[in-house]
Amino acid sequence: MSSDANVGAKHAVIQRTEMLSARLTFGSVNISLAEYATTGLLSLGVGPRGCGKTNVGQVMAEQLSAQGWVAVIFDPEGEMELMYGEAVADPEDLREKLTSRNTPIIVVRAANAAEFVPYGRVVLEVADKLRKPMLVVVDEGQVFSAPRKRSESLGEAVDIINEFADRGRKRAVDLYMTALRYTGSVHRTLFSNTNLTFIGCQNDAAGWSALSPQFKSAGITFGDLNSLAPAEFFCVSRFGIEKVKMQMADALKKVAPAVVQVKRNLPATFSQWDRAMREIPTERLQALTEPVTALLGQIAGLTAQQMKAGQDALVDELECR
């Protein structure tokens, strides 16, 4: 074999050709992965517990595994086995499954960083050898990563995950990871490389300074993030920012209890509307013409009394400005 052929064998993945025809569908939003062919996917789901971050990873795993990927889900809580079958017995079992590629979705039970490390090494080794499409889903990312490098097993787990992020493209490894917060939760390397982010409900206004640069051009405020319901996200992708109502993963539908949608309480009195409008920029208030407010009121299901109070507060606020 010539030296040129050897070089070709060592660097088989230059452009992710499997991505050219692949797609991901999140609610009504369709994302062509052709835009990610030269970089691979580095995706994060950010938000407090219960907002649906894990479900996003499951949806990605199910859709990509149907398009030729093998998905590896690192599960610290022991929930995924109920939906996708028993977890691998040990690192060698994981190696066999990744090499054979006969199991579309593989569950790895890892309760902490020490348990994660040997399985993470196997993923890196197999990916470096085979270079075939693989999605790694790391649930509860703060268990395996940290804002700063640490010693021992957590430090090694951080290094492995950062390896997925920094060098995954040449190994055909895509990554989805969940984080509780945009700051102080997982290592910043992940945020600096991410190219598909799902931002769920944000309750901590202190973290807004880190998020605001992404949303400023779209006119999205902290109030917009704070009002997101469970399974609602702002999706930041190569195509811009879109609000997503995430569908439930197929496996989750079989075990999840029925959810009753709770409507948020909207302002009802003049004083409540007045307080709400004080923080809204003037140009946005001026855009609330009578036809617009009538349509929004119908969509929100406001009563005639709520509409009247809101319209009076709007007129008063604009006159004051």
PyMOL commands that set and color helices and strands:
alter all, ss='L'
color gray80, all
select helices_A, chain A and resi 3-10+17-20+33-36+53-65+81-84+91-100+113-130+141-143+152-167+169-171+188-193+205-218+222-226+250-253+270-277+282-286+290-300+304-320
alter helices_A, ss='H'
color red, helices_A
select strands_A, chain A and resi 23-26+29-32+42-46+70-75+105-109+134-138+173-179+196-199+232-237+240-245
alter strands_A, ss='S'
color yellow, strands_A
deselect
rebuild
show_as cartoon
